[in-house]
Amino acid sequence: MTAKYSEDSIRTLDWKEHIRKRPGMYIGKLGDGSSHDDGIYILIKEVIDNSIDEFAMGVGKSIHVDITDRTVSIRDFGRGIPLGKVIDVTSKMNTGAKYDSAVFKKSVGLNGVGIKAVNALSNIFVVESYREGEMKKASFSRGELVSEEEIQPSEEKNGVRITFHPDQEMFSNYRFISEYIESMLKNYVYLNAGLSIYFNGKKFLSKNGLLDLLHENMNGKCLYEVIHLKGDDIELAMTHGHQYGEEYYSFVNGQHTTQGGTHLAAFREAVVKAVRDFYKKDFDTSDIRTSIIAAISIKVQEPVFESQTKTKLGSKDIGPDGPSVRNFIMDFVTSNLDNYLHKNPEVADSIYRKILESEKERKAISGIKKIAKERAKKANLHNKKLRDCRVHFNSTHENKSEASIFITEGDSASGSITKSRSVNTQAVFSLKGKPLNTYGLTKKIVYENEEFNLLQAALNIEDGLEGLRYNNVIIATDADVDGMHIRLLLITFFLQFFPDVVRSGHLYILQTPLFRVRNKKTTKYCYSEEEKERAIKLLGVNPEITRFKGLGEISPDEFKYFIGKDIRLEPVLMKKEESVSDMLSFYMGKNTPDRQEFIIENLHVERDEI
């Protein structure tokens, strides 16, 4: 029966109620902090963006970010919010200075929405503005004004301090991962020469902009010295490495556009045109761009992003009276890259050799690739390995960021997950056993090995991440020696052939409970010995303790609790100091005395409960 649709059905939500009811419109997904694009990091970004805009206008050369437990404090030294408008700016929609282009040119903040979203989604939100020897302070909870102080004298330097505690009603069991925050803060300093950001006392500063960014993010050596070019409202850095795929970092007005947009599409096109024109050869696009590592930053007046989280640029033009984004980037790249290659023939030779090498490998696997594609296409019609979901990351669904795939080993584990998963957003890919160790092998093996070929096809990553079907690629194996080995083999596969899946924060390990502790009234699932001890104390005398040894031992009825809203995912992170080639060589290469010694020193034997 259809509900009656009448005047009574129409509701008008106030600003804070709307943000809390539809947080995805403002901060993307909520999440628990295990993913770099979870909402708690967007909250930090929204506050810092305002501080960056102050720096861009020539005031406030340092920003202090302090996080203790779950409380975030951000202090800038800009002009400070006009004291009479502190409450309005932080709690009234469509209120702010970003509408005045004379006050904020080419700013990150656009609509005055971000800081209100932080306010509405925090159970504690305190704003303090210091301006010309005076200060104003106001405190909120979930967007409601709790208290305000009269304007009073202050010896503090001009600027703003925002302190907030994300609301646990919205973000349950969340945690901050410092690597994600540090990566975000580094990007800010790379794009803002002269800006210092302090994170819990640790200083971040960049002198060479995008050049520093590439050096920071490169794993292993590049083929030639990074090409670094700057112009009015544009900066780029690029080189080629030894990895498969393409790796890009794109920015607009200091905002990291993780999903690219019109500027990145134009840059990728421009690089191909510039290279073809310079060598006067019609090279294949993939041969030119394979193994490229590049960063591009542009500044746009009144940019149009595809969402409030500003991860993808939609603007067609640089400004009201400026050229199109495509023409602006095309003209800059084609002329400046051509000049650079003429002046640096050794770099031009390195690029030429790289293109020929890529062309040779592409042609060598073209035959097997065609056969493998046909095999994968047939398998997709009746793919027993893949139990797909309805929503995919490369679709237009509102909840596409929830699209996940569990990679499991064996029928029992995949059976439990399949029966308890959400058919809308969770897919399952079942391995028949331990996958091949791909270390040192060429990409030809991806097409020759049926299992790898089907996994590549399921993820849709053969030609890069643009078509990736799942935002979360989750390795779900037993927490025993065999399970750990399968994890290593799968991580090796991704690092060897599809490092962007890892680098872009899409690869995770599923955490499942080691113990179930229960009495007649309460059941607790514990992920560590410490959690088990706490559960035993909480439940009292002689609770029943079960040790889970494998995923197949957990019934589907129980499994739904571990892959639902309280799912625990451990991200697979790549750190600058860890060279991928060195790491794979050590752990996955031939057995060496060094590795034997490492295993002996780190051997840990777990004894079952008696």
Secondary structure by P-SEA (a helix, b strand, c coil): cccccccccbbbbcaaaaaaacccccccccccccccccaaaaaaaaaaaaaaaaaaaccccbbbbbbcccbbbbbbcccccccccccccccccccccccccccccccccccccaaaaaaaaccbbbbbbbccccbbbbbbcccccccccccccccccbbbbbbbbccccccccccccaaaaaaaaaaaaaacccbbbbcccbbbbbccaaaaaaaacccccccccbbbbbccccccccccccccbbbbbbbccccccccccaaaaaaaaaaaaaaaaaaccccccccccccccbbbbbbbccccccccccccccccccccccccaaaaaaaaaaaaaaaaaaacaaaaaaaaaaaaaaaaaaaaaaaaaaaaaaaaaaaaacccccccccccccccccccccbbbbbcccaaaaaaaaaccccccbbbbbbccccccccccccccccccaaaaaaaaaacccccccccccccccccccccaaaaaaaaaaaaaaaaccccccccccbbbbbbbcbbbbcccbbbbbccaaaaaaaaaaaccccbbbbbcccccccccccccccccbbbbbbbcccccccaaaaaaaccccccaaaaaaaaaabbbbbccc
